[in-house]
Amino acid sequence: MTLPLSRAILHFRHVLVVPSVATAKLSTCSTQDSKCEFKALFNFGDSNSDTGGFWAGFPAQSGPFGITYFKKPTGRATDGRVILDFLGKLIFRRTQKPLQEPQDGTFRTQALGLPFISPYLQSIGSDYRHGANFATLASTVLLPNTSLFVTGISPFSLAIQFNQTKEFKAKVVEHPSTNQKGSTKLPSPDIFGKSLYTFYIGQNEFTSNLKANGIEGVKQYLPQVVSQIAGTIKELYGLGGRTFFVLYLAPVGCYPALLVQLPHETSDLDGFGCLISYNKAVADYNSMLKEALSRTRRDLPDASLINVDTHAVLLQLFQDPTSHGNNTDGLRYGIRACCGYGGGNYNFQPEVYCGNSKVMNGIKVRAWACKDPNNYVSWDGIHATDAANNLTTLAILNGSIFDPPFPLHKLCNLHPIG
């Protein structure tokens, strides 16, 4: 059983002894370097963890994405950081020096100037000494049977991302990194057994097919989805991977975009305004994934294969936003998008997506961002805000949503993530 989010935050503070005045921050750290058993982080995913891979291949992202933290678009499908950004800070040594923007314009983590986990597809300015991010927006677990330019599905499915990992390792072995000035920004060849591998993928199997196929149609191929994830973990194990975090699918029935676009009866809405049937389908999928990972765990006895119940955290945020957040009164809006058009309960209009404009009834309208994204769970009707991602990561670091239990706090010194 996992702790409620509010109790998890309180519990984490208690463990680290030093209290924090901000709900979404960890306890204050000294200026000593933090230490972590994980020397790198490799991520597989979709837009929920993409840090610029998709837009590196298809440059087009514009504002208001990135306005909260980076102050400019960075290829992330949110106003600031994704969970991977917050989690990745465990990998680096750092002090309390505030994050600054170097002259070259790339944002880096604190004292040592190390960059965030670089997208594998980003050819300029990347640093892979502490891992790589293979996630891209609109990626699926299964190989797509359509084109990006027809349905918007990314060509970089999980199988392709794994192939990129194999190629990455081959290049690392071929070009071993040295610490000399001007050397290649690649990790040492032995890094793959000392890394944390994270999976946050599967959402597009749901959201891209629900309207056309319905819940029952989507359920038909979910066994293939969980099988592909489990199989990829086994293949990564063969490359040396030993620690894997698999994040559960979010409660898509609370997404403003789906609440607007999917047909439903009022009776299908729970007391918080979320779609009961769609959230049940997600819960069934997460249970199926849990069972598949349990079987995989038995095949890999010396590996740590951890289910991460981010679904439970996000469901609490959507259903009871006012109980969590940086503000005295918590967040304010659960199922209403910050960046959108139309106002009302959802502030989402599919014809005018976040940052876009369109002539409607003879008038040019634009979907722009709210002034207070830190009060929202949903950024654009589909993706979480920087604030929500921060809170979700806090629950991960707390360890209360791990199954089986995993001693992350013993392997890494945990420091501020704000």
C-alpha positions as CSV (number, residue, x, y, z in Angstrom):
1,M,0.0,0.0,0.0
2,T,1.3,3.4,-0.9
3,L,1.2,6.5,1.3
4,P,-1.2,9.4,0.3
5,L,0.8,12.0,-1.5
6,S,0.5,14.6,1.3
7,R,1.7,12.0,3.8
8,A,4.5,10.9,1.5
9,I,5.8,14.4,1.3
10,L,5.7,14.8,5.1
11,H,7.3,11.3,5.6
12,F,10.1,12.2,3.3
13,R,10.9,15.4,5.2
14,H,10.9,13.6,8.4
15,V,13.4,11.0,7.2
16,L,15.8,13.8,6.2
17,V,15.2,15.6,9.5
18,V,15.4,19.1,8.1
19,P,12.0,20.6,7.3
20,S,11.2,22.5,4.2
21,V,9.0,25.5,3.8
22,A,8.0,24.6,0.2
23,T,5.9,21.5,-0.3
24,A,7.4,20.6,-3.7
25,K,11.1,20.7,-2.5
26,L,13.2,18.2,-0.7
27,S,15.1,19.1,2.4
28,T,17.9,21.6,2.3
29,C,21.4,20.2,1.6
30,S,24.9,21.4,2.5
31,T,27.3,22.5,-0.1
32,Q,29.0,19.1,-0.1
33,D,28.9,17.1,-3.2
34,S,26.1,14.5,-3.3
35,K,27.0,10.9,-4.0
36,C,24.9,8.4,-6.0
37,E,25.6,4.8,-6.9
38,F,24.1,5.4,-10.3
39,K,26.6,7.0,-12.7
40,A,24.2,7.6,-15.6
41,L,20.5,7.5,-16.5
42,F,19.0,6.1,-19.7
43,N,15.4,6.8,-20.5
44,F,12.9,5.3,-22.9
45,G,9.6,7.1,-23.4
46,D,7.2,9.5,-25.2
47,S,6.3,13.1,-24.7
48,N,6.0,12.7,-21.0
49,S,9.8,12.4,-20.7
50,D,11.1,13.7,-24.0
51,T,13.7,16.5,-23.4
52,G,14.1,17.6,-27.0
53,G,14.6,14.5,-29.1
54,F,11.5,14.8,-31.3
55,W,12.1,18.5,-32.0
56,A,15.7,17.8,-32.7
57,G,14.5,15.7,-35.6
58,F,11.6,17.9,-36.6
59,P,12.4,21.5,-35.4
60,A,9.2,23.5,-35.0
61,Q,8.3,23.9,-31.3
62,S,7.4,27.4,-30.3
63,G,6.1,29.2,-27.2
64,P,4.6,29.2,-24.7
65,F,6.3,25.8,-24.0
66,G,9.2,26.2,-21.5
67,I,8.0,29.5,-20.1
68,T,8.1,28.5,-16.4
69,Y,11.7,27.3,-16.0
70,F,13.8,27.6,-19.2
71,K,12.0,30.7,-20.4
72,K,12.1,29.4,-23.9
73,P,11.0,26.2,-25.8
74,T,13.4,23.3,-25.2
75,G,11.6,20.4,-26.8
76,R,9.7,19.5,-23.7
77,A,5.9,19.2,-23.9
78,T,5.3,21.3,-20.8
79,D,5.9,24.7,-19.3
80,G,9.1,23.6,-17.6
81,R,10.7,20.3,-16.6
82,V,9.6,16.7,-17.0
83,I,10.0,14.0,-14.3
84,L,13.3,12.9,-15.9
85,D,14.8,16.3,-15.3
86,F,14.0,16.3,-11.6
87,L,15.0,12.6,-11.2
88,G,18.2,13.1,-13.1
89,K,19.6,15.4,-10.5
90,L,20.3,12.4,-8.4
91,I,22.9,11.3,-10.9
92,F,25.0,14.5,-10.6
93,R,27.2,16.0,-7.9
94,R,26.0,19.5,-7.1
95,T,25.8,22.2,-4.5
96,Q,23.3,24.9,-3.7
97,K,24.5,27.4,-6.2
98,P,21.5,28.6,-8.2
99,L,21.0,27.4,-11.8
100,Q,22.3,29.9,-14.2
101,E,22.3,30.1,-18.0
102,P,25.8,29.9,-19.5
103,Q,26.9,32.1,-22.4
104,D,26.2,29.3,-24.9
105,G,22.5,29.4,-23.9
106,T,22.3,25.8,-22.7
107,F,20.8,25.3,-19.3
108,R,22.8,23.1,-16.9
109,T,22.5,21.6,-13.5
110,Q,24.0,23.5,-10.7
111,A,27.6,23.7,-9.5
112,L,29.6,21.6,-11.9
113,G,27.7,22.9,-15.0
114,L,26.6,19.4,-16.1
115,P,23.7,19.5,-18.6
116,F,20.4,17.8,-18.2
117,I,20.1,14.3,-19.7
118,S,20.8,15.0,-23.4
119,P,18.4,13.7,-26.1
120,Y,20.0,11.0,-28.2
121,L,18.9,12.7,-31.4
122,Q,20.3,16.1,-30.5
123,S,23.5,16.5,-32.4
124,I,24.6,19.9,-31.1
125,G,25.5,20.7,-27.5
126,S,24.9,17.2,-26.1
127,D,26.8,15.6,-23.3
128,Y,26.4,11.9,-22.9
129,R,28.8,11.2,-20.1
130,H,26.0,10.7,-17.6
131,G,23.4,9.0,-19.9
132,A,21.1,9.6,-22.8
133,N,17.4,10.1,-23.3
134,F,15.9,8.1,-26.2
135,A,12.3,9.3,-25.6
136,T,10.5,11.2,-28.3
137,L,7.1,12.9,-28.4
138,A,4.3,10.7,-29.8
139,S,6.3,7.5,-29.4
140,T,4.6,4.2,-29.0
141,V,5.7,0.9,-27.4
142,L,4.7,-1.1,-30.5
143,L,6.1,-0.4,-34.0
144,P,3.7,2.0,-35.7
145,N,1.9,0.9,-38.8
146,T,1.4,4.4,-40.1
147,S,3.4,7.6,-40.8
148,L,4.2,10.6,-38.7
149,F,2.8,12.8,-41.4
150,V,-0.5,10.9,-41.5
151,T,-1.4,10.3,-37.9
152,G,1.3,12.2,-36.0
153,I,2.8,9.0,-34.4
154,S,6.6,9.1,-34.0
155,P,8.7,6.6,-35.9
156,F,10.8,6.1,-32.8
157,S,8.9,3.3,-31.1
158,L,10.4,1.4,-28.1
159,A,12.1,-1.1,-30.4
160,I,13.8,1.7,-32.3
161,Q,14.8,3.3,-29.0
162,F,16.4,0.1,-27.9
163,N,18.3,-0.2,-31.2
164,Q,19.6,3.3,-30.6
165,T,20.8,2.1,-27.2
166,K,22.8,-0.7,-28.8
167,E,24.3,1.7,-31.3
168,F,25.1,4.1,-28.5
169,K,26.9,1.4,-26.5
170,A,28.8,0.3,-29.6
171,K,30.1,3.9,-30.2
172,V,31.0,4.2,-26.5
173,V,33.2,1.0,-26.8
174,E,34.6,2.2,-30.1
175,H,35.4,5.7,-28.8
176,P,36.3,5.3,-25.1
177,S,36.0,8.5,-23.2
178,T,39.0,10.2,-21.5
179,N,38.9,13.1,-19.1
180,Q,41.3,15.1,-21.2
181,K,40.3,18.5,-22.5
182,G,38.6,18.3,-25.9
183,S,37.8,14.6,-25.5
184,T,34.5,13.0,-26.6
185,K,31.5,13.6,-24.3
186,L,30.8,9.9,-24.0
187,P,30.7,7.8,-20.8
188,S,33.2,5.1,-19.9
189,P,32.4,1.7,-21.4
190,D,31.6,0.2,-18.0
191,I,28.8,2.8,-17.3
192,F,26.0,0.5,-18.5
193,G,26.1,-1.7,-15.4
194,K,26.1,1.3,-13.1
195,S,23.1,3.1,-14.6
196,L,19.4,3.6,-13.8
197,Y,17.1,2.7,-16.7
198,T,13.7,4.4,-16.7
199,F,10.6,3.7,-18.8
200,Y,7.7,6.1,-19.1
201,I,5.9,5.0,-22.3
202,G,2.6,3.5,-23.4
203,Q,0.3,6.5,-23.2
204,N,0.0,6.9,-27.0
205,E,-1.2,3.3,-27.3
206,F,-4.3,4.6,-25.4
207,T,-4.8,8.2,-26.5
208,S,-4.2,7.8,-30.2
209,N,-6.6,4.9,-30.6
210,L,-9.4,5.5,-28.1
211,K,-11.6,7.7,-30.3
212,A,-11.4,5.3,-33.3
213,N,-11.4,1.9,-31.6
214,G,-13.0,2.5,-28.2
215,I,-11.8,1.0,-25.0
216,E,-12.5,-2.6,-26.0
217,G,-10.6,-2.1,-29.2
218,V,-7.6,-0.7,-27.4
219,K,-7.6,-3.5,-24.9
220,Q,-7.0,-6.1,-27.6
221,Y,-3.4,-5.3,-28.2
222,L,-2.4,-4.2,-24.6
223,P,-0.9,-7.7,-23.9
224,Q,1.5,-7.0,-26.8
225,V,2.4,-3.7,-25.2
226,V,3.4,-5.1,-21.8
227,S,5.2,-8.0,-23.5
228,Q,7.3,-5.5,-25.5
229,I,8.3,-3.6,-22.4
230,A,9.2,-6.7,-20.6
231,G,11.2,-8.0,-23.5
232,T,13.1,-4.7,-23.8
233,I,14.1,-4.9,-20.2
234,K,15.5,-8.4,-20.8
235,E,17.5,-7.1,-23.8
236,L,18.8,-4.2,-21.7
237,Y,19.8,-6.7,-19.1
238,G,21.9,-8.4,-21.8
239,L,23.7,-5.1,-22.4
240,G,24.6,-4.8,-18.7
241,G,21.6,-3.0,-17.2
242,R,20.6,-4.0,-13.7
243,T,18.3,-1.4,-12.3
244,F,15.0,-0.5,-14.0
245,F,12.2,1.9,-13.0
246,V,8.9,1.4,-15.0
247,L,6.5,4.2,-14.5
248,Y,2.8,3.4,-14.6
249,L,0.5,5.0,-17.2
250,A,-1.3,8.1,-16.0
251,P,-5.0,8.4,-15.5
252,V,-5.9,9.6,-19.0
253,G,-9.6,9.8,-18.0
254,C,-8.7,13.0,-16.2
255,Y,-7.0,14.6,-19.1
256,P,-8.9,17.7,-20.3
257,A,-8.2,16.8,-24.0
258,L,-9.9,13.4,-23.6
259,L,-12.8,14.8,-21.6
260,V,-13.5,17.2,-24.5
261,Q,-12.8,14.8,-27.4
262,L,-14.1,11.4,-26.3
263,P,-17.9,10.7,-26.3
264,H,-19.2,9.9,-22.9
265,E,-22.3,10.1,-20.7
266,T,-22.5,12.2,-17.6
267,S,-22.9,9.0,-15.6
268,D,-19.4,8.0,-16.7
269,L,-17.9,10.9,-14.7
270,D,-16.8,10.4,-11.2
271,G,-17.2,12.9,-8.4
272,F,-14.0,14.7,-9.5
273,G,-15.0,15.0,-13.2
274,C,-12.8,12.2,-14.5
275,L,-14.0,9.5,-16.9
276,I,-14.6,6.3,-14.9
277,S,-14.4,3.8,-17.8
278,Y,-11.2,5.2,-19.3
279,N,-9.5,5.3,-16.0
280,K,-10.5,1.8,-15.2
281,A,-9.0,0.7,-18.5
282,V,-5.7,2.4,-17.5
283,A,-5.9,0.7,-14.1
284,D,-6.4,-2.7,-15.9
285,Y,-3.4,-2.0,-18.1
286,N,-1.2,-1.1,-15.1
287,S,-2.2,-4.3,-13.4
288,M,-1.3,-6.3,-16.6
289,L,2.0,-4.5,-16.7
290,K,2.6,-5.3,-13.0
291,E,2.0,-9.0,-13.6
292,A,4.3,-9.0,-16.7
293,L,7.1,-7.3,-14.7
294,S,6.7,-9.8,-11.9
295,R,7.3,-12.7,-14.3
296,T,10.3,-10.8,-15.8
297,R,11.7,-10.2,-12.3
298,R,11.8,-14.0,-11.7
299,D,13.9,-14.4,-14.9
300,L,16.4,-11.7,-13.8
301,P,17.2,-12.5,-10.2
302,D,20.2,-10.2,-9.8
303,A,18.3,-7.2,-11.3
304,S,16.2,-4.6,-9.5
305,L,13.0,-4.2,-11.6
306,I,10.8,-1.6,-9.9
307,N,7.2,-0.7,-10.6
308,V,6.7,3.1,-10.0
309,D,3.1,4.0,-9.3
310,T,3.0,7.4,-10.7
311,H,-0.6,6.7,-11.7
312,A,-1.6,7.0,-8.0
313,V,0.2,10.3,-7.5
314,L,-1.3,11.9,-10.6
315,L,-4.8,10.6,-9.8
316,Q,-4.6,12.3,-6.4
317,L,-3.4,15.5,-8.0
318,F,-6.2,15.5,-10.6
319,Q,-8.8,14.7,-8.0
320,D,-7.7,16.8,-5.1
321,P,-5.3,19.5,-6.4
322,T,-5.9,21.9,-3.6
323,S,-4.3,19.5,-1.1
324,H,-0.9,19.6,-2.9
325,G,1.5,22.1,-4.3
326,N,3.8,25.1,-3.6
327,N,1.0,27.4,-2.5
328,T,-0.6,27.7,0.9
329,D,-3.8,26.4,-0.6
330,G,-2.1,23.9,-2.9
331,L,-2.7,23.6,-6.6
332,R,-6.1,25.0,-7.8
333,Y,-7.0,23.3,-11.1
334,G,-7.1,19.5,-11.8
335,I,-8.9,18.9,-15.0
336,R,-8.6,22.3,-16.5
337,A,-5.7,23.0,-18.9
338,C,-3.4,26.0,-18.3
339,C,-2.5,26.5,-22.0
340,G,-5.5,26.2,-24.2
341,Y,-8.6,28.0,-25.6
342,G,-12.2,28.0,-24.8
343,G,-12.3,28.6,-21.0
344,G,-15.0,26.6,-19.2
345,N,-14.2,23.5,-17.1
346,Y,-11.5,22.3,-19.4
347,N,-10.1,25.2,-21.4
348,F,-9.3,22.9,-24.2
349,Q,-10.2,23.2,-27.9
350,P,-8.7,20.6,-30.2
351,E,-8.8,22.9,-33.2
352,V,-6.7,25.5,-31.3
353,Y,-4.0,23.6,-29.5
354,C,-1.6,25.3,-27.0
355,G,0.4,28.0,-28.7
356,N,-1.5,27.8,-32.0
357,S,-4.0,30.3,-33.5
358,K,-6.9,29.9,-35.9
359,V,-9.6,32.0,-37.5
360,M,-12.9,31.0,-35.9
361,N,-16.2,32.7,-36.9
362,G,-14.2,35.4,-38.7
363,I,-12.0,36.1,-35.6
364,K,-8.4,35.0,-35.1
365,V,-8.1,33.3,-31.8
366,R,-5.0,31.9,-30.0
367,A,-4.5,29.3,-27.3
368,W,-2.1,30.8,-24.9
369,A,-0.8,30.0,-21.4
370,C,-2.4,31.0,-18.1
371,K,-0.5,33.4,-15.9
372,D,-0.1,30.9,-13.1
373,P,0.9,27.4,-14.4
374,N,2.1,26.5,-10.9
375,N,-1.5,26.3,-9.9
376,Y,-2.4,23.7,-12.6
377,V,-1.9,19.9,-12.9
378,S,-2.5,19.9,-16.7
379,W,-0.3,22.1,-18.9
380,D,-1.9,21.7,-22.3
381,G,-4.8,19.2,-21.8
382,I,-2.5,16.2,-22.2
383,H,0.8,16.8,-20.4
384,A,1.5,17.7,-16.7
385,T,2.9,21.0,-15.6
386,D,6.3,21.6,-14.1
387,A,4.6,21.8,-10.7
388,A,2.8,18.5,-11.1
389,N,6.0,16.8,-12.4
390,N,7.9,18.2,-9.4
391,L,5.3,16.7,-7.0
392,T,5.3,13.3,-8.8
393,T,9.1,13.1,-8.6
394,L,9.0,13.9,-4.9
395,A,6.8,10.8,-4.4
396,I,9.3,8.8,-6.4
397,L,12.2,10.0,-4.3
398,N,10.2,9.3,-1.1
399,G,10.1,5.6,-2.1
400,S,6.4,5.2,-1.1
401,I,5.3,4.3,-4.7
402,F,7.9,1.6,-5.3
403,D,6.9,-2.0,-5.8
404,P,8.8,-3.9,-4.6
405,P,10.4,-1.5,-2.1
406,F,13.7,-0.1,-3.3
407,P,16.3,1.7,-1.0
408,L,16.9,4.7,-3.3
409,H,17.7,6.9,-0.3
410,K,20.5,4.5,0.6
411,L,22.0,4.5,-2.8
412,C,21.9,8.3,-3.4
413,N,22.1,11.3,-1.2
414,L,18.8,13.1,-1.9
415,H,19.0,16.9,-2.3
416,P,16.7,19.7,-3.4
417,I,14.8,19.3,-6.7
418,G,13.0,22.6,-6.8
